[in-house]
């Protein structure tokens, strides 16, 4: 197939959506598909705007509060000109900004089937930016965008059920995977642990995420403080960057802050996970949460709220500890208990790593994604007749 993937974010930008899309593109290309990525020209890029069989770059503007990320500006004329040359079998829209809307409209005018994925709970983010009044408006916009495509794909059945009840139509689940070469227990590094100030008996707690308001850092550092009070030998490592990083570095100077790890350095991130013992994830706005499954693959004992990836992969309690959503007291209490129980940490980590090796490889995810795209690409003639 000839596929165009339309996205506002792609490596070297660092976030879960960019990571997932880069894996899809790489694996589809390995299978012989021609994949064109249509995206905003990134701030760091120096070359002219591209229009090739692999890359189509368009004008963009900074996203408010995220100046290192950009959204694509409307560009229907440019898209139609490129696709008249490239002749894609299907357009897949991964993000819902002006570029995504231009792509959906352009695909319809050219008679090209169009599908989409739901990657980010923007409607839930509104609550964390004092914009609750916009929540229904944002959800309505997302529904309007996605219902214009042949189908919308989601990483979990839980999200399919939730948004299906809100009027999202033609929904499919395709999941997410883990790069098991980059994330596995074999990357554990005793020297790195010593660099963090940890000895063989020191539990190391790691957190990986973007430093932004919706990630619930208030609870994370409240939990860290409680753990430190109960277990003074514990060490804390925080990976990431973003708008609120400096605030929390000042508030909790006792942690090791590594900064952002670029997506092309996944083995380095894997080394950090594997050299830790516990992964805590208090976010309540995840569409999926790739970092949880990466931590599982590296053998961490994971504790997270029971939704999204956690609901799908640790809800049974034998591969991690699920906590009822928004129950902060239990989150803190069970985090303290987990850090203080080396045998349980080991058992949960070993079970999680074994499960990841058996169930979380990208191959199955790409199989599903490829099947769905092919199913809709074959309907091109009916699209032209509509």
C-alpha positions as CSV (number, residue, x, y, z in Angstrom):
1,X,0.0,0.0,0.0
2,X,0.9,3.7,-0.4
3,X,-0.1,5.3,2.9
4,X,0.0,8.9,4.0
5,X,0.2,9.4,7.8
6,X,-0.8,12.9,8.9
7,X,0.4,14.0,12.3
8,X,1.2,17.2,14.2
9,X,4.1,15.4,16.1
10,X,6.9,13.1,15.0
11,X,10.5,12.4,16.1
12,X,12.8,14.0,17.1
13,X,9.9,15.5,19.2
14,X,9.6,13.4,22.4
15,X,6.2,12.3,23.5
16,X,4.1,9.1,23.5
17,X,2.3,9.9,20.2
18,X,5.5,10.6,18.3
19,X,7.1,7.4,19.7
20,X,4.0,5.3,18.7
21,X,3.8,6.8,15.2
22,X,7.5,6.3,14.6
23,X,7.2,2.6,15.4
24,X,4.2,2.2,13.1
25,X,5.9,4.0,10.3
26,X,9.2,2.0,10.7
27,X,7.4,-1.3,10.8
28,X,5.1,-0.6,7.9
29,X,8.1,0.4,5.8
30,X,9.9,-2.9,6.8
31,X,6.8,-4.7,5.4
32,X,7.2,-3.1,2.0
33,X,4.6,-0.3,2.3
34,X,5.4,3.2,1.1
35,X,4.6,5.6,3.9
36,X,4.6,9.4,3.5
37,X,4.6,11.3,6.8
38,X,2.8,14.7,6.5
39,X,3.7,16.9,9.4
40,X,4.5,20.5,10.4
41,X,8.1,21.6,9.6
42,X,9.8,21.4,13.0
43,X,11.5,24.4,14.7
44,X,15.0,22.7,14.4
45,X,14.7,22.0,10.7
46,X,16.8,24.0,8.3
47,X,15.9,22.5,4.9
48,X,13.1,23.8,2.6
49,X,9.6,22.4,2.8
50,X,9.6,18.8,1.5
51,X,7.2,16.9,-0.8
52,X,8.5,13.4,-1.4
53,X,7.2,9.9,-1.1
54,X,8.5,9.7,2.5
55,X,8.0,13.2,3.9
56,X,5.6,16.1,3.3
57,X,6.3,19.1,5.6
58,X,3.9,22.1,6.0
59,X,3.9,25.4,7.8
60,X,3.2,25.3,11.5
61,X,2.9,27.4,14.7
62,X,3.9,26.8,18.3
63,X,1.4,25.1,20.6
64,X,0.4,27.3,23.5
65,X,2.3,26.2,26.7
66,X,4.4,23.8,24.6
67,X,6.6,26.1,22.5
68,X,8.9,23.2,21.5
69,X,5.9,21.5,19.8
70,X,4.0,22.8,16.7
71,X,0.6,22.4,15.1
72,X,0.2,22.3,11.3
73,X,-1.7,25.2,9.7
74,X,-4.5,24.6,7.2
75,X,-3.0,23.6,3.8
76,X,-5.6,21.9,1.7
77,X,-4.2,23.1,-1.7
78,X,-0.7,21.8,-0.8
79,X,-2.0,18.4,0.4
80,X,-4.2,17.9,-2.8
81,X,-1.2,18.8,-5.0
82,X,1.1,16.4,-3.2
83,X,-1.5,13.5,-3.2
84,X,-2.4,14.0,-6.8
85,X,1.3,13.2,-7.4
86,X,1.8,10.5,-4.7
87,X,-1.5,8.8,-5.2
88,X,-1.9,7.3,-1.7
89,X,-4.2,4.3,-1.3
90,X,-5.3,5.7,2.1
91,X,-4.8,8.7,4.4
92,X,-4.4,8.1,8.1
93,X,-4.9,11.2,10.4
94,X,-3.3,10.8,13.8
95,X,-3.9,14.2,15.3
96,X,-6.9,16.5,15.3
97,X,-5.5,20.0,14.7
98,X,-6.0,22.2,11.6
99,X,-3.6,20.0,9.6
100,X,-5.7,16.9,10.4
101,X,-8.9,18.7,9.4
102,X,-7.3,19.9,6.1
103,X,-6.2,16.3,5.4
104,X,-9.7,14.8,6.0
105,X,-11.3,17.4,3.7
106,X,-8.6,17.0,1.0
107,X,-8.9,13.2,1.1
108,X,-12.7,13.5,0.7
109,X,-12.3,15.8,-2.4
110,X,-9.8,13.4,-4.0
111,X,-11.9,10.3,-3.2
112,X,-9.2,8.8,-1.0
113,X,-10.3,6.7,2.0
114,X,-9.4,8.3,5.4
115,X,-9.0,6.7,8.8
116,X,-7.9,8.2,12.1
117,X,-6.5,7.4,15.6
118,X,-7.4,8.9,18.9
119,X,-4.1,9.4,20.7
120,X,-4.6,12.2,23.3
121,X,-7.4,13.1,25.8
122,X,-7.3,16.8,25.1
123,X,-10.9,17.1,26.5
124,X,-9.6,15.8,29.9
125,X,-6.5,18.1,29.8
126,X,-8.9,21.1,29.9
127,X,-9.6,20.5,33.6
128,X,-5.9,20.9,34.4
129,X,-5.6,24.3,32.7
130,X,-8.6,26.0,34.4
131,X,-10.7,25.5,31.3
132,X,-13.5,23.1,32.4
133,X,-16.0,25.2,30.6
134,X,-14.4,24.2,27.3
135,X,-14.5,20.4,28.1
136,X,-17.8,19.7,26.3
137,X,-16.8,21.9,23.4
138,X,-13.5,20.1,22.9
139,X,-15.2,16.7,23.2
140,X,-17.7,17.8,20.6
141,X,-15.0,19.0,18.2
142,X,-13.1,15.7,18.6
143,X,-16.2,13.7,17.9
144,X,-17.0,15.9,14.8
145,X,-13.4,15.4,13.5
146,X,-13.2,11.6,14.0
147,X,-16.7,10.9,12.7
148,X,-15.7,12.3,9.3
149,X,-13.3,9.4,8.9
150,X,-14.0,5.8,7.9
151,X,-13.0,4.5,11.4
152,X,-11.2,5.7,14.5
153,X,-8.6,3.5,16.2
154,X,-7.9,3.5,19.9
155,X,-5.2,1.9,22.0
156,X,-7.6,0.3,24.5
157,X,-11.1,-1.2,24.5
158,X,-11.8,0.8,27.6
159,X,-11.4,4.0,25.6
160,X,-13.5,2.6,22.7
161,X,-16.3,2.0,25.2
162,X,-16.0,5.4,26.8
163,X,-16.0,7.4,23.6
164,X,-18.5,5.2,21.9
165,X,-21.0,6.1,24.6
166,X,-20.2,9.8,23.7
167,X,-21.2,9.4,20.1
168,X,-17.9,8.5,18.4
169,X,-18.7,6.0,15.6
170,X,-16.9,3.3,13.6
171,X,-14.4,2.5,16.4
172,X,-11.6,-0.1,16.4
173,X,-9.0,-1.2,18.9
174,X,-5.4,-1.7,17.7
175,X,-3.3,-1.4,20.9
176,X,0.3,-0.3,21.4
177,X,3.6,-2.2,21.7
178,X,7.0,-1.9,23.2
179,X,10.5,-2.0,21.5
180,X,11.7,-5.1,23.4
181,X,15.3,-4.6,22.2
182,X,15.4,-1.2,23.8
183,X,13.4,-2.1,26.9
184,X,14.3,-5.2,28.8
185,X,15.7,-6.3,32.2
186,X,19.1,-7.1,30.7
187,X,20.0,-3.4,30.5
188,X,20.3,-3.1,34.3
189,X,23.5,-1.2,35.1
190,X,25.0,-1.4,38.7
191,X,27.3,1.6,37.9
192,X,24.3,3.8,37.0
193,X,22.7,2.8,40.3
194,X,25.9,3.8,42.2
195,X,25.8,7.1,40.3
196,X,22.4,7.7,41.7
197,X,23.6,7.1,45.2
198,X,22.0,3.6,45.5
199,X,23.6,0.5,46.9
200,X,22.4,-3.1,46.5
201,X,19.8,-2.6,49.3
202,X,18.5,0.8,48.1
203,X,15.1,0.8,46.4
204,X,15.2,3.1,43.3
205,X,11.9,4.6,42.2
206,X,11.7,5.9,38.7
207,X,9.1,8.1,36.9
208,X,9.2,9.0,33.2
209,X,6.8,11.5,31.7
210,X,6.5,15.0,30.3
211,X,6.7,17.7,33.0
212,X,3.3,19.3,32.5
213,X,0.3,20.1,34.7
214,X,-1.9,17.3,33.5
215,X,0.6,14.6,34.7
216,X,-0.4,14.9,38.4
217,X,3.1,15.8,39.7
218,X,1.5,17.1,42.9
219,X,0.6,13.5,43.9
220,X,3.9,12.1,42.6
221,X,6.1,14.3,44.8
222,X,3.7,13.9,47.8
223,X,4.2,10.2,47.4
224,X,8.0,10.6,47.1
225,X,8.1,12.5,50.3
226,X,6.1,9.9,52.1
227,X,8.3,7.1,50.8
228,X,11.4,9.0,51.9
229,X,10.0,9.5,55.4
230,X,9.3,5.7,55.6
231,X,12.4,4.5,53.8
232,X,15.3,6.9,54.0
233,X,17.5,4.8,51.8
234,X,15.2,5.1,48.8
235,X,16.4,6.9,45.8
236,X,14.3,8.8,43.2
237,X,14.9,9.3,39.5
238,X,12.7,11.5,37.3
239,X,13.1,11.5,33.5
240,X,11.6,14.2,31.3
241,X,11.3,17.9,30.6
242,X,8.5,20.4,30.2
243,X,6.8,23.5,31.5
244,X,6.7,22.6,35.3
245,X,10.1,20.9,35.6
246,X,11.9,23.8,37.4
247,X,9.0,24.1,39.9
248,X,9.4,20.5,41.0
249,X,13.2,20.5,41.0
250,X,13.0,23.4,43.5
251,X,10.3,21.7,45.6
252,X,12.0,18.3,45.7
253,X,15.7,18.6,45.2
254,X,16.3,15.1,46.5
255,X,15.6,13.4,43.2
256,X,17.9,12.8,40.2
257,X,16.6,14.7,37.2
258,X,18.0,13.3,34.0
259,X,16.2,15.7,31.6
260,X,14.6,14.5,28.4
261,X,15.9,11.3,26.7
262,X,15.6,11.7,22.9
263,X,13.5,9.0,21.1
264,X,16.6,7.9,19.1
265,X,18.3,7.0,22.4
266,X,15.7,4.5,23.6
267,X,18.4,2.0,24.8
268,X,19.6,4.7,27.2
269,X,16.0,5.2,28.6
270,X,15.8,1.4,28.8
271,X,19.0,1.4,30.9
272,X,17.4,3.9,33.3
273,X,14.2,1.9,33.7
274,X,16.0,-1.4,34.1
275,X,18.4,0.0,36.7
276,X,15.4,1.1,38.9
277,X,13.1,-1.1,40.9
278,X,9.7,0.6,41.1
279,X,7.8,2.7,38.6
280,X,5.1,5.0,39.9
281,X,2.6,6.6,37.6
282,X,-0.1,8.9,39.1
283,X,-1.3,10.5,35.8
284,X,-5.1,10.6,35.4
285,X,-5.3,11.9,31.8
286,X,-3.6,9.1,29.8
287,X,-5.1,7.8,26.5
288,X,-2.8,4.8,27.0
289,X,0.5,5.5,28.8
290,X,3.5,4.0,26.9
291,X,5.8,4.6,29.8
292,X,4.0,2.0,31.9
293,X,4.5,-0.8,29.4
294,X,8.2,0.2,28.9
295,X,8.7,0.0,32.6
296,X,7.0,-3.4,32.7
297,X,9.3,-4.7,29.9
298,X,12.3,-3.6,31.9
299,X,11.2,-5.5,35.0
300,X,10.0,-2.7,37.2
301,X,7.3,-3.3,39.8
302,X,4.6,-0.8,38.6
303,X,1.9,1.0,40.5
304,X,-0.6,3.1,38.6
305,X,-4.2,4.2,38.5
306,X,-6.4,1.4,37.0
307,X,-7.3,2.8,33.6
308,X,-5.7,3.0,30.1
309,X,-2.6,0.8,29.8
310,X,-2.7,-0.2,33.5
311,X,-6.3,-1.5,33.2
312,X,-5.3,-3.5,30.2
313,X,-2.0,-4.9,31.5
314,X,-1.8,-4.9,35.4
315,X,-5.5,-5.0,36.5
316,X,-5.1,-8.6,37.7
317,X,-2.6,-7.5,40.3
318,X,0.1,-10.1,39.5
319,X,2.1,-7.9,37.1
320,X,1.7,-4.6,39.0
321,X,-0.5,-2.8,41.4
322,X,-3.6,-1.1,40.1
323,X,-5.2,1.7,42.2
324,X,-8.8,3.0,41.9
325,X,-8.8,6.2,39.9
326,X,-8.3,9.3,42.1
327,X,-7.8,7.4,45.3
328,X,-4.7,9.3,46.4
329,X,-4.5,7.9,49.9
330,X,-4.3,4.4,48.7
331,X,-1.9,5.3,46.0
332,X,0.5,6.7,48.6
333,X,-0.1,3.9,51.1
334,X,0.6,1.1,48.7
335,X,3.6,2.9,47.1
336,X,5.2,3.0,50.6
337,X,4.4,-0.7,51.1
338,X,5.7,-1.7,47.7
339,X,9.0,0.1,48.2
340,X,9.5,-1.6,51.5
341,X,8.8,-5.2,50.2
342,X,11.8,-6.4,48.1
343,X,10.3,-9.9,47.5
344,X,7.0,-8.5,46.1
345,X,8.9,-6.0,44.0
346,X,11.0,-8.8,42.5
347,X,8.0,-11.0,41.8
348,X,5.9,-8.2,40.2
349,X,8.9,-7.1,38.1
350,X,9.7,-10.6,36.8
351,X,6.0,-11.2,36.0
352,X,5.7,-7.9,34.1
353,X,8.9,-8.5,32.1
354,X,7.8,-12.0,31.1
355,X,4.3,-10.7,30.1
356,X,5.9,-7.9,28.0
357,X,8.1,-10.4,26.1
358,X,5.1,-12.6,25.3
359,X,2.4,-10.0,24.7
360,X,3.7,-6.5,24.0
361,X,5.8,-6.8,20.9
362,X,5.0,-4.2,18.2
363,X,4.4,-7.0,15.6
364,X,0.8,-7.8,16.8
365,X,-0.1,-4.1,16.9
366,X,1.2,-3.4,13.4
367,X,-0.6,-6.5,12.1
368,X,-3.9,-5.1,13.4
369,X,-3.2,-1.6,12.1
370,X,-2.2,-2.9,8.7
371,X,-5.3,-5.1,8.5
372,X,-7.6,-2.1,9.3
373,X,-5.9,0.2,6.8
374,X,-6.0,-2.5,4.0
375,X,-9.7,-3.1,4.7
376,X,-10.6,0.6,4.2
377,X,-8.1,1.2,1.3
378,X,-10.0,-1.5,-0.7
379,X,-13.1,0.7,-0.5
380,X,-11.6,3.5,-2.7
381,X,-14.1,3.0,-5.5
382,X,-17.1,3.6,-3.3
383,X,-15.4,6.7,-1.9
384,X,-15.0,8.1,-5.4
385,X,-18.7,7.4,-6.2
386,X,-19.9,9.2,-3.0
